[in-house]
């Protein structure tokens, strides 16, 4: 990591020399692979490495940004000059200022899995092929796999600033997924299976393939449910999509723009006391964890909803200054090419004491939703009102019954949170809506529009 830290330090010195009052440098390196297989053969294998540094320069209340990949002395000098020039012509903003050092970042273990470097491309491809084979072997009605995909990434990050911010870390991520195809006389159905870990040794390819197959088979013969208001059980993938949307609405940037249904609700009751939501940037199992955020502010665990009340919003340095608050270590960054902005790390929903069977029993006659479509486009960002397409299974007498699709579920985000009656006992990490850990959720009432 010393090479990236040294690069960030050189960029800071050059930016100050170019006329900046304060400067920040974010250096990163990413190496990743993607393997796609179909029909028992590898369709594509891509590997890429990218590295560079992004620089922010502050001159008074103006800030400029520039990034580049040339780490030579002339390259860094040119980059620094571009950042300072951008600051000189930027509009003045009273809230623009360099992040300040905020104590030592916590030491996190387990963010990088050494097994990643020990798996050659051939072994990774075999893992993806095993996912496909497992799906086909699960049930004779599984007639194919659209595609099985394996992806991994190893990242190194270093940040430094003229205000004393300094830090570096390494992390790795790895996931595999597939869409299985099940066929009956009435047509084909698809089912998603996925798994994620820090490295390939943490993946279970047989379980991933089996999950996709079972989801596809479960949808054979799907019809439309009757239109009504009824209890709805959200499976973890669907719950995670909604929680990710709610996390975005709790970002101070959305609140300050008036683009959040949670604006003006801080301290107010917004959920049932069953729903406990945190943003936890320190959980080693969460793929969004890091010692510090995209500005070098230490990550932390922030209570968002507890006891039914909205406890906090998420802030980066800019929105914290604008809102007369403190940063929650919630500056996200897509890499050295990106400016930081407010983002969740790992959204975690506390598990409850209900088994899946108990959730279905409490639902009585309702709907088990396993997939939603168009969630982000189907939600009003100001009011939180939503109506989205869904599929899943009916619940009859407290047990799963026939598969259903082509229906919509409708409510608004706050009403949905207030209607959560129970949470499942087992939570799962889901990569939809960010990095989300959630169990199944029983929503006491939701409008279902079908036949």
C-alpha positions in Angstrom: 0.0 0.0 0.0 3.0 2.3 0.4 3.0 3.0 -3.3 -0.6 4.4 -3.3 0.0 6.3 -0.1 3.1 7.9 -1.6 1.2 8.7 -4.8 -1.6 10.4 -2.8 1.0 12.4 -0.8 2.8 13.6 -3.9 -0.5 14.7 -5.4 -1.3 16.7 -2.3 2.0 18.5 -2.4 1.6 19.3 -6.1 -1.9 20.7 -5.7 -0.9 23.0 -2.8 2.0 24.1 -5.0 -0.5 24.9 -7.8 -2.2 27.4 -5.5 -4.8 25.4 -3.6 -5.5 26.4 0.0 -6.4 22.8 0.8 -6.1 19.6 -1.2 -7.2 15.9 -1.0 -6.0 12.9 -3.1 -7.8 9.6 -3.5 -5.6 6.9 -5.1 -7.0 3.5 -6.0 -6.2 0.3 -7.9 -8.7 -2.3 -8.9 -8.1 -5.7 -10.5 -11.2 -7.7 -11.6 -12.4 -10.7 -13.6 -15.7 -11.6 -15.2 -16.5 -15.1 -16.5 -19.7 -16.0 -18.3 -20.6 -19.6 -19.2 -23.5 -21.2 -21.2 -24.2 -24.7 -22.3 -21.3 -26.2 -20.5 -18.8 -23.8 -22.2 -17.0 -20.6 -21.3 -18.6 -17.8 -23.4 -16.3 -15.0 -22.3 -13.5 -14.2 -19.9 -12.5 -10.6 -19.2 -9.8 -9.3 -16.9 -9.0 -5.7 -16.3 -6.8 -3.6 -14.0 -7.2 0.1 -13.5 -5.5 2.6 -11.3 -5.3 6.3 -10.9 -5.7 9.3 -8.5 -8.4 11.9 -8.1 -7.6 15.3 -6.6 -9.9 17.9 -5.0 -8.5 21.4 -4.6 -10.1 24.1 -2.4 -9.5 27.8 -3.0 -11.6 29.9 -0.6 -15.1 28.6 -0.9 -14.5 27.1 -4.3 -13.6 23.5 -5.1 -12.2 21.9 -8.3 -11.7 18.2 -9.2 -9.5 16.4 -11.7 -8.3 12.8 -12.1 -5.7 11.0 -14.1 -3.6 7.8 -14.5 -0.2 9.3 -15.1 1.8 8.9 -11.8 5.0 10.5 -13.1 6.1 13.8 -11.7 5.0 15.8 -14.8 1.7 13.9 -14.8 0.9 14.7 -11.2 1.9 18.3 -11.7 -0.5 18.6 -14.6 -3.3 16.9 -12.7 -2.8 19.3 -9.7 -2.8 22.3 -12.1 -6.1 21.1 -13.6 -7.7 20.7 -10.2 -6.6 24.2 -9.1 -7.7 25.7 -12.3 -11.2 24.1 -11.9 -11.4 25.6 -8.4 -10.5 29.0 -9.6 -13.4 29.1 -12.1 -16.0 27.3 -9.8 -18.9 29.1 -8.1 -18.3 30.0 -4.5 -20.1 27.8 -2.0 -20.1 28.6 1.7 -20.3 24.9 2.6 -17.4 23.8 0.4 -14.4 22.8 2.6 -11.9 20.0 2.9 -12.8 17.2 5.3 -11.0 17.3 8.6 -9.2 14.5 10.3 -11.7 12.8 12.7 -9.7 10.4 14.8 -8.1 7.1 13.9 -9.9 4.8 11.5 -10.8 1.4 13.1 -8.7 -1.6 12.2 -10.9 -4.1 10.2 -9.9 -7.7 9.6 -11.2 -9.9 6.9 -11.9 -7.3 4.2 -9.5 -9.1 1.8 -9.6 -12.9 1.1 -6.2 -14.3 0.0 -8.0 -17.1 -1.8 -8.8 -14.7 -4.6 -5.2 -14.4 -5.7 -4.8 -18.2 -5.5 -7.6 -19.0 -7.9 -6.5 -19.1 -11.6 -9.0 -18.2 -14.3 -9.5 -21.9 -15.1 -10.6 -22.7 -11.5 -12.9 -19.6 -11.5 -14.5 -20.8 -14.8 -15.0 -24.2 -13.3 -16.9 -22.7 -10.4 -19.3 -20.9 -12.9 -19.7 -24.2 -14.8 -20.5 -26.0 -11.5 -23.2 -23.4 -10.8 -24.8 -24.2 -14.2 -24.5 -28.0 -13.8 -26.1 -27.8 -10.3 -29.1 -25.9 -11.7 -29.7 -28.5 -14.5 -29.3 -31.4 -12.1 -31.9 -30.1 -9.6 -35.1 -30.8 -11.5 -35.9 -32.4 -14.9 -38.1 -29.3 -15.6 -35.0 -27.1 -15.6 -34.2 -27.1 -19.4 -31.4 -24.5 -19.5 -29.6 -21.6 -18.0 -29.7 -18.2 -19.6 -26.2 -17.5 -18.3 -24.1 -18.3 -15.3 -21.7 -15.5 -14.2 -18.7 -15.3 -11.9 -17.2 -11.9 -10.9 -14.4 -10.9 -8.6 -12.5 -7.8 -7.7 -9.5 -6.9 -5.6 -9.2 -3.2 -4.5 -6.5 -1.1 -2.9 -7.3 2.5 -1.7 -5.2 5.3 -0.2 -6.4 8.8 0.8 -4.6 11.8 2.1 -5.3 15.5 2.6 -3.7 18.7 3.7 -6.0 18.7 6.7 -4.4 15.6 8.2 -6.6 12.8 6.7 -4.5 9.7 5.9 -5.3 6.1 5.5 -5.2 3.0 3.3 -6.8 -0.4 3.0 -7.3 -3.5 0.8 -10.5 -5.3 0.1 -11.9 -8.0 -2.1 -15.4 -9.0 -3.4 -16.6 -12.1 -5.2 -20.0 -13.2 -6.4 -21.7 -15.7 -8.8 -25.3 -15.8 -10.1 -27.4 -17.4 -12.7 -30.9 -17.3 -14.3 -32.3 -20.8 -14.6 -35.0 -21.7 -17.1 -37.8 -24.1 -16.1 -40.3 -25.3 -18.7 -43.8 -26.7 -18.6 -46.5 -27.0 -21.2 -47.6 -23.4 -20.6 -44.2 -21.8 -21.2 -40.9 -21.0 -19.5 -40.2 -19.4 -16.2 -36.9 -18.0 -14.8 -35.3 -18.2 -11.4 -32.4 -16.3 -9.9 -29.7 -17.9 -7.7 -26.8 -16.0 -6.3 -24.1 -16.0 -3.7 -21.5 -13.5 -2.5 -18.3 -13.6 -0.5 -14.9 -12.0 -0.1 -13.3 -14.7 -2.3 -14.3 -17.8 -4.4 -13.5 -20.2 -1.5 -16.5 -18.6 0.3 -19.0 -19.4 -2.5 -21.2 -22.5 -2.7 -21.7 -23.1 -6.4 -24.1 -26.0 -5.9 -26.3 -24.0 -3.6 -26.4 -21.1 -6.1 -27.4 -23.3 -9.0 -30.0 -25.1 -6.9 -31.6 -21.9 -5.7 -32.0 -20.6 -9.3 -33.6 -23.9 -10.3 -35.9 -24.1 -7.4 -37.1 -20.5 -7.9 -37.8 -21.2 -11.6 -39.7 -24.4 -11.0 -41.7 -22.8 -8.2 -43.1 -20.3 -10.8 -44.4 -23.0 -13.3 -48.1 -22.5 -14.0 -48.2 -19.0 -12.5 -51.5 -17.0 -12.9 -52.7 -13.7 -11.5 -53.9 -13.3 -7.9 -57.2 -11.7 -7.0 -57.1 -7.9 -6.4 -57.4 -7.1 -2.7 -55.6 -5.6 0.3 -53.9 -8.4 2.2 -50.7 -9.3 4.2 -47.6 -9.6 2.1 -44.4 -11.5 3.0 -41.3 -10.0 1.3 -38.5 -12.5 0.6 -35.0 -11.1 1.4 -34.2 -10.2 -2.2 -37.3 -8.0 -2.4 -37.0 -6.7 1.1 -33.4 -5.7 0.3 -34.5 -3.7 -2.8 -37.0 -1.7 -0.7 -34.5 -1.2 2.1 -31.9 0.0 -0.4 -34.4 2.5 -1.7 -35.2 3.7 1.9 -31.5 4.0 2.6 -31.1 6.3 -0.4 -34.0 8.4 0.9 -32.3 8.8 4.2 -29.2 10.4 2.6 -28.9 14.0 3.6 -28.4 15.0 0.0 -31.9 13.8 -0.9 -33.4 15.3 2.3 -31.8 18.7 1.7 -33.1 18.7 -1.9 -36.7 17.9 -0.7 -36.5 14.6 -2.6 -37.2 12.3 0.3 -40.4 11.2 2.1 -38.5 11.3 5.3 -37.7 15.0 5.2 -38.9 16.8 8.3 -39.5 13.5 10.1 -36.3 13.3 12.1 -37.3 12.0 15.6 -40.8 11.1 14.4 -42.4 7.7 14.3 -41.9 6.2 10.8 -42.0 2.5 11.3 -43.3 -0.3 13.6 -41.0 -1.2 16.4 -40.3 -4.5 14.6 -38.3 -2.8 11.9 -34.8 -1.9 13.2 -32.5 -0.4 10.5 -28.8 0.5 10.8 -26.1 1.6 8.4 -23.1 -0.4 9.4 -19.8 0.3 7.7 -17.8 -1.9 10.0 -19.3 -5.3 9.6 -16.5 -7.5 8.1 -19.2 -9.6 6.3 -20.6 -6.6 4.5 -19.1 -5.9 1.2 -19.6 -2.2 1.7 -17.3 -2.1 4.8 -14.1 -0.2 5.0 -12.0 1.6 7.8 -13.0 5.0 6.3 -15.4 6.4 3.8 -14.6 8.1 0.4 -13.3 11.2 2.2 -11.2 9.5 4.8 -13.7 9.9 7.6 -13.8 6.8 9.8 -16.7 4.5 9.1 -19.2 3.7 11.9 -22.5 2.1 12.8 -25.3 4.5 12.5 -28.8 3.8 13.9 -31.3 5.0 11.3 -34.6 3.5 12.6 -35.0 2.2 16.1 -38.1 1.8 18.3 -40.2 2.9 15.3 -38.5 6.4 15.2 -36.3 8.0 12.6 -33.0 8.4 14.5 -30.6 9.9 11.9 -29.8 10.8 8.3 -26.6 9.9 6.6 -24.1 12.7 5.9 -20.8 13.3 4.1 -18.7 16.4 4.9 -20.5 18.7 2.5 -24.1 17.9 3.6 -23.0 17.9 7.2 -21.8 21.4 6.9 -24.9 22.4 5.0 -27.1 20.8 7.7 -25.2 21.9 10.7 -24.4 18.3 11.6 -21.5 15.9 11.7 -20.4 13.5 9.0 -21.6 10.0 9.6 -18.7 8.6 7.5 -21.1 8.1 4.6 -19.2 9.5 1.7 -19.4 6.9 -1.1 -17.0 6.9 -4.1 -17.0 4.8 -7.3 -13.3 5.1 -7.7 -10.7 7.7 -8.4 -12.7 9.1 -11.3 -15.7 10.0 -9.0 -16.4 12.8 -6.6 -17.6 11.6 -3.2 -21.3 11.8 -2.4 -23.6 10.5 0.3 -24.1 6.8 0.1 -25.0 3.9 2.4 -22.4 1.3 3.3 -24.1 -1.8 4.6 -27.8 -1.5 5.4 -28.8 -4.0 8.1 -32.3 -5.0 9.2 -32.4 -6.8 12.5 -33.6 -10.3 12.4 -36.7 -11.2 14.4 -37.9 -14.4 16.1 -40.1 -15.8 13.4 -39.3 -18.8 11.3 -40.4 -18.6 7.7 -43.3 -21.0 8.5 -44.4 -18.7 11.3 -44.4 -15.7 9.0 -46.6 -17.5 6.5 -48.9 -18.6 9.4 -49.3 -15.0 10.6 -49.9 -13.9 7.0 -52.8 -16.3 6.7 -54.2 -15.7 3.3 -51.8 -13.3 1.5 -49.0 -13.1 -1.0 -45.4 -14.1 -0.8 -43.4 -11.8 -3.1 -40.2 -13.1 -4.5 -39.5 -10.6 -7.3 -40.4 -7.0 -8.1 -39.8 -5.1 -11.3 -39.2 -1.3 -11.9 -38.9 -0.4 -8.3 -36.8 2.7 -8.7 -38.9 4.1 -11.6 -42.2 3.1 -9.8 -41.5 5.1 -6.6 -42.2 8.8 -6.2 -39.0 10.1 -4.6 -40.9 12.9 -2.8 -43.9 11.1 -1.4 -42.6 7.6 -1.3 -45.8 6.3 -3.0 -45.1 3.2 -5.1 -46.8 0.7 -7.4 -44.6 -1.9 -8.9 -44.9 -5.2 -10.8 -44.4 -8.3 -8.8 -44.4 -12.1 -8.8 -44.3 -14.8 -6.2 -46.8 -17.3 -4.6 -50.1 -17.0 -2.9 -50.4 -17.9 0.8 -53.5 -19.9 1.7 -54.2 -21.0 5.2 -50.7 -20.0 6.3 -48.9 -22.1 3.7 -47.5 -21.5 0.3 -49.9 -22.2 -2.6 -50.0 -21.5 -6.3 -47.5 -19.3 -8.1 -48.6 -15.8 -9.3 -47.2 -13.1 -11.5 -48.2 -10.0 -13.5 -49.7 -8.2 -10.5 -48.7 -5.0 -8.7 -48.2 -4.2 -5.1 -48.8 -0.6 -4.0 -48.4 1.5 -0.8 -46.0 4.2 0.3 -42.6 3.7 2.0 -43.6 5.1 5.4 -47.0 3.2 5.5 -45.2 0.0 4.5 -42.6 0.5 7.3 -45.4 1.1 9.8 -47.2 -2.0 8.7 -44.2 -4.4 9.2 -45.6 -6.9 11.7 -42.7 -9.4 11.9 -39.2 -10.2 10.7 -37.7 -13.6 9.9 -35.2 -15.2 12.2 -32.5 -15.6 9.6 -31.0 -12.6 7.6 -29.2 -12.8 4.3 -26.7 -10.6 2.6 -28.2 -9.3 -0.7 -26.4 -7.2 -3.3 -29.6 -5.5 -4.6 -30.0 -1.9 -3.5 -26.4 -1.8 -2.4 -25.1 -4.1 0.3 -28.1 -5.1 2.4 -28.5 -7.7 5.2 -32.2 -8.5 5.8 -34.5 -11.3 6.8 -38.0 -11.9 5.3 -40.5 -9.2 6.3 -44.2 -9.6 7.0 -46.1 -6.4 6.0 -49.5 -6.5 7.6 -51.4 -4.9 4.7 -50.6 -3.9 1.1 -52.7 -3.3 -2.0 -52.5 -6.1 -4.5 -53.8 -5.5 -8.0 -54.2 -8.7 -10.1 -57.1 -10.2 -11.9 
